[in-house]
Amino acid sequence: MVLLALVAHAFAEAPADLEGLVRLALERDPEVAAAELDASAAAEDARAAGRPMNPMLMVGGDSLGAMPEDPDPTMYMVGVQQMLRGWGEARASADRARVDVTRAEADSARVVADLRLRLAQAAARIRALQAERSLLDEQIRAADALWQAGVRRWGAGAGGPGMGAMGAMGAMGATGATQTEGGMDSGPSSAPPAAQGGGGGAGMGMPGMGGAARGGPRVQVPAGGMEGDQGMGGMAGGTGGMAGGSSLPDLLRVEAEVARLRAERAGLEARLVGEEAVLTRFVGQEAADAVGASPGAYLTDAAPPATRPPEIALAAADRAAAEGDLRVARSRIAPDVELGASVGVMPDGMVQGVNVMVGVELPLWGANARARDAASARVEAAARRAEAIDRDLAAATDAARAAEAAASARAGVLREVAVPRAEAAWEASLVRYASGQTTVEEALRAWEGLLAAQRDRVAAERDEALRAAERARVEVR
């Protein structure tokens, strides 16, 4: 029961689509939590900004100038002081604080968009690594087939590997005639030509040793000579040995290529584990396993739900914040007012008098006007930055669309043209090599060409997915 509960919990935790993956990542991402807390803090600042300043309680004492022999020559003062800002400044400060709330929310949307992009990119890389691992497995199996064909060729030839079969006994001529090899008379020439044994049959091994010369027929020689059997092997047919057989170095070369691919596959497996470990940090083990099982499901909709990139909202918030600073600076040109009231109390409890004070700020040094001019310049700067962001987003969208179209076209050509042609060339080369019509170098070239075409296809499909995710991140819809 516990095992079933754990399995059910794992399936409940695993997301079914990209949106579910994003939700899990948002729950775990500390940057998202920090952005949400920033928004909450900005909201609290906005509520506090519109409230008046706290009053100040004043407690002190004044000396009455009494004689030293008086028991308590001091009058105690108790009062309250309050700073009154202009109502325009209070409202401007509250509006400025609310802009910070908007900006914090836009920054949180930016974090979510970046996280969505990272998840889509991770899914694209994982899918590409898995595809490359699969094609390496296919290439290893193809190389094994090539190796098996070489083994069959090695064992199919007459004689030992690497040496062409020498001709068998030729026809013995008349009296004094000797054995002939490969159709070349090594004895006296007294026997007629028909009595000379010929070489025959393609040998297996080094060039020049297996021949294609045809052996002489079985003949009856005059003068009581011996009959000559058809010869085997021969010196003719200079390159027949390599075409008809396979040598041990050829097999070792194929084995070395297989070993290289196996080592490369181990490195590819390590990269895949690393990508999945990074994804686990974002979304947890269950969600990472779900992406690893079907990464293509998380690339169907990489575009964020918002119709505009969050950078546009951030630029608008920055501009609104600069305009809020300008309104606050303009409101501060009006002087602040300070009110104070205090009561004097004698040691015996009798009220001595009431003191009322009114203070008005004198803007003599021009600091408020300078702050207003600086805020006005920041408004203009924020407007220019917003224009630059619009321009950069448009340029990034155009570049991403062009890159996606190029990657899509390249992937289509590789899928529909290059890979099928490379597969056909490899299959034909394998058949020709197994039948002894080509060399191992040509077969290996066809095998490597197929591997290169398949890798290019995987890389193009990965680039297509990555460019699509990047376009969705910056595109204004």
N, C-alpha and C positions, 0 to 999 in steps of 0.2 A: 504494500500500500504506500509506503514511504517513497519507493522508487517511482510508482505511478504518479504520485503527487509532484515529485521533482520534475518528471518529464512534462507533466501538464503545466507546471510553472514555467519551464523553459519555453514551451510553445506559446504560452501567454505573453512572455517577455519578448519573444522574437517578433520583429515588425514584419508586416506583410508588404509594405511598399516603402517608397522613399520618404513619404510623409511620416510614417511610423518610425522610420530610422531617425529622421530629424527630431521628432518628439523625444525619443530616447536620448539623443545627443544633447538636446536642450536641457533635459533634466540633470545631466551629468556634467555639463560644461561649466567650469567655474567662471569663465569670462562672461557667459550669459547671465549667471547669477550676479556678478559684479555690476553689469549694466542695468539689471533690474533694480538693484539696490541704489544705484546712482539716480535712477528715475524716481524712486521713493524719496530719497534725500532732497532732490530738487522740488518735489511736490511739497514737502514740509517747509523748505525755504520760501516757497511761494506763499504759503499760508502765513508765515511769520513776517513776510516783507511788508504787508499792508497794515500791520498793527502799529500803534504808536509806541514811542520809546517808553521804557519803564521809568517811573518816577524815582527820585533820589531822596532818601531820608537823611536829614542832617541833624546831628546832636553835638552840642559844644557848650562852652561856657565863656562868659565875659567877666573880667575882673572889674570890681566896682571902685577900686582905688581906696579901700578902707584901711584903717590902721592895723598894724600887725597884731594888736591884741584882740581884734574882732574874731569870733570863732569861725565864720565862713564868709569870706569877702567876695564870693563868686555868685554871678547870676547865670543860671543855666538857660541855654537856647535850644529849642526844639522846632524843626521846620521841615518843609517839603519843597523839593525843586523839580521842575518838569520842563523838558525841552520839547517845544512844539515845532515840528517841521511843517512846511507848507503842504496842503492837501494834494497838490499836484505832484509833489515829490513822492508822497506815499503811494499814490496810485501808479506813478511811473515805476517805482521800485517793485510793486506787486506784479505789474505787467512784465517787467524784466525777469523776475523770478519764474513766472509761468513759461516764458520762452525756454528757460533751462530745462523745464519738464519736457517740453516738446523735443528739445535737442537730445535729451537722455533717451527718450523713446526711439528717436531716429537712430541713435547709436546702437541701441539694442537690436533694431532691425538690421543694421549693418552686420553685427556679430552673427545674427541668424543666417543672413545671406552668405557670409563667408564660410560658416559652418556647413551650410548646404552644399556650397561649391566643393569644399574639401571632401565631403562624403561622396559626392558624385565622382570626383577625381579618383578617390580611393577605390571605388567600385570599378571604374574604368581600368585602372592599373591592375587590379586583381583579376579582372576578366581577361586582360591581355596576357598576364603571366600564366594563367591557367591554360589559355589557348596555346601559348608557346610551349608550355610543358607537354601538352597533348601532341603537338606536331613533332616535338623532339622524340616522344615515344614512337610515333609513326616512322620517323626517320631511322630510329634504332632498329625497328622491325624490318624496314627496307634494307638497311645495311646487313642485317642478319640473313636476309634472303640472298643478297649479293654474295655474302660469305659462303652460304650453302651451295650456291651455284658454282663458286670457285672450287669448293671441295669436290663436287661431282665432276667438274672438268679435270681436276687433278688426278682423280682415281680412274677416269675413263680412258686415258691414253695407254698405249702399249709401252712397256719398258718403265724404267724408273722416272720419277719426276725430274724435270729439268734436262733430260737427255732424250733425243729422238731415237726411235727404235731403228736399229740397223737392219739392213736387208738380210733375209735368210739365205739359205744356200741357193745359189743360182744353178743353172744347168751345167753339168760337167760336159766339157767338149770331148773331142776325140782323144786319141792317145796323147797323154801329156798335158791335156787341158786341166786347168785349175779352177777353184771356186771363184765365182763372180759375185760382186756386191754392188747393190744400187745401180745395176745396169751398166757398170763399168768393168770391162774385161781386164782382169788382173793376171791372166795367163797368156800363153801363146795364142796367136790369132789363127791357128790352123783350123779351128772349128768354124763351121758356117755361122753367119750372124744369127740365124734362128735358134742356135744352140746356146746363145748367151743369155743368162738369167737377167731379168730386169727388176728394178726397185718398184715398190708399190705401196699404196696406203699412206695416209698422213700420220706422221708420228706425233708425239706429245712432248714438248720441251722447248729447247732453245732454238732460235731461228737458224735455218740452214741445215738442221739435222733431220727433220721430218720432211719428206718429199712427196711430190705428187706424180712421180714417174710411174708408168704402168709396167708391171712385170711381164716378162716374156711368157709365152704359152708353153705348155708341156709338149716337148718335141722329141722325136726319135732321131738321134744323130747317127751319121754314117760311121763306118769302120768300127762297129761294135761299141760305140760310145754309150754313155749312161744317159738316161732321161733326166732332163732338168725341170725341177718344180718352179712354180711362179715365185719370184722373189718378193720380200716384204721389206718396207723401209727403203731408203735411198738418199742420195745426196741432192737430187733435184728438188725443186719447189722451195727455194731458199727461205721463205718466211712462214712456211706452213706450221712450224713447231709452235710459234707464239700464238698464232690464230687458233690452233687446235687444242691448246692446253693451257694450264694455269700453273704458275710457279709458286713456291712457298713465300717469297717476298711479297707477291701480290696479296696473298691471304693475310699476311701479317700487316700489310698496309690497311686493308679493310678493317682488321681487328683494331688497329690503332685509331682509326676514325670513329669506330663504335665506342672505344674507351674515352675519346675526347668528348663525344656527345654525352656520355654518361656523367662525366665530370661536370660538364656544362649544365646538365640537368640538375645535379646536386646544388650548384650555385643558384640556379633559378628557383629551386625549392626553398633555399634560404631567403632569397628576396621575397618570395611569396609569404613566408612565415613572418618576415619583418613588416610587410604591408598589413597583414592581418593583425599583428600585435599593435601597430599604431591605431588601427581602426578600433580595436578592443578598448584602447584608452578612452576613446570618444563615446562609444555606445555600449560597451559591455561585451562579455564573452558570447552570450546567446545571440545578440544582434550581429556580431561579427561572424559567427558561424553561419547565420542565415545569409549574409552577404556572400560569404565564401561558397555557399552551396548554390546560389543563383545570383551572381552579380548583375546580370543583364536586367533583372527585375527592378534594380535601383537606378537604372539609367533611362527609364521610359519617360520620366518627367523631371528633368533636372532644373527646370525653371522655377523660381520662387513664386509664391502665390501673388505677391504684390506686382502691380503693373509698372512700377518705376523703381529703379535702383535706389537704395537708401541714401546714397551720396547726394542725390538731389534734395531729399528732405533735410539732410544735414547742412547742406549749403544754404537752404532757405532758413533753417533755424539760426545759423550763424549770422545771416543778414538781419533777421528779426532781433537777435540779441544785440547787434550793433545799433540798430535803430532804437531799441529800448535803452541802451546806454546813452544815446543822444537825448532822448526825452528826459532821462534822469538828470543829465548834465544841464539841460535847459531849465528844469525845475529848480535846480540848486542856485540859479542866479538870484532868485528871491531869497532874502535873508531869513534865517531861522530866528525864532523867538524863544527866549528862556524866561520862565516864570518861577519865582521863589517866594515863599512865605514862611516866617518863623515867629515863635512866641518866646518871650523872656520870662522865666519863672524864678522867683527869689527862693532862697533856701527855706523860707517858712511857708512856701506854697502860694504866695501872692503873685498874680500875674503882673509883670512889670510893664509889658507893652507888646505890640505886634509889629513885625517888620515885613514889608512887602517889597519885592524887587522884580523889575522887568528888565530883561536884556535883549538887545537886538544885534544880530551879526552885522558887521561892517565889511563888505567885500572890497577892501581897499587894494589888495595885491593882485587882483585879476586872476586868481587861480581857477575860479569857477568858469570864467570865460575861456580860459585855455583848455579846460577839460571839455567844454562844449565843442571847441574846434577840433580837438583830438577825436572825440566821438563822431563828429561829422566825417572826418577822414576815414575812420574805421568803417563807417557805413558804405562809403564808396569802395573801399578795399574789399569788403564782403561781397558787394555786387560784382566786382571784377572776378573774384574767385568763383562765384556761382557761374559766371559765363565760362570761365576756364574749365570747370567741372563738366558743364554741358558739352563743351567742345571735346574734352578728353573722352567722355562716355560715347559720344558719337563716333570718334576715331577708333576707340576700342571695339565698338560694335561692328564697324566696317571691317576692321582687321580680323575680328573673330569670325565674321560671316565668310570673308574670303578664305581664311584658313580652313574653316569647316568645309566649304565647297571644294577646295583643293584636296583635302584629305578624303572627302567622300568620293570625288572623281577617281583619285588614285586607288582607293580601296575597291571601287567598282571595276576598274581595269584589271587590277590584280586578281580579283575573284573570278571574273568572267573570261579573262584572256590569258594572263601570265601563268597562273597556277594550273589551269587545265592543260595548257601547252607543255608546261614543265612536267606534269604528271604523265602525259602521253610520251614525251621524250624519255622519261625514266623507265616506263614500262617497256618501251621498244628496246631501250639499251639493255635492260635486264634480260629480255628474251634473246637478244643478239649475243650477249656475253655468255649466257647459258649454253647456246648452241655453238660457241666457238667462233663467232663471226666478228667479234670486236675485242678490244683489250680492256683490262681493268681500269686503266686511266680514263678511257672514254666513259665507262660505266660510272666511275666515281664523279666525273664532271657532271653527268646527268643527275646523279644523286644530290650533289652539292647545289646544282641549279634549282632543283625542286625545293630544297631546304631554304635557299635564299628567297625564292618567290613566296613561299609560305610565311617566312618571317616578315617579309615586306608587307604582306597582306595583314598580318596581325598588328604590326606597328601602325599601318594606315588606319585600321579600324580603331585602335586605341587613340590615335590622334583625332580621329573623327569624333569620338565620344568626349574627349577632353575639350576640343574646340567648341562643341555644342554646349558643354557645361559653362565654359567661359563666356560664350555669347549670351546664354541665359542670365548670367550674372550681371552683365553691363547693358543689356539691350533695354531700350525704353519702349514699352509696349502700350 
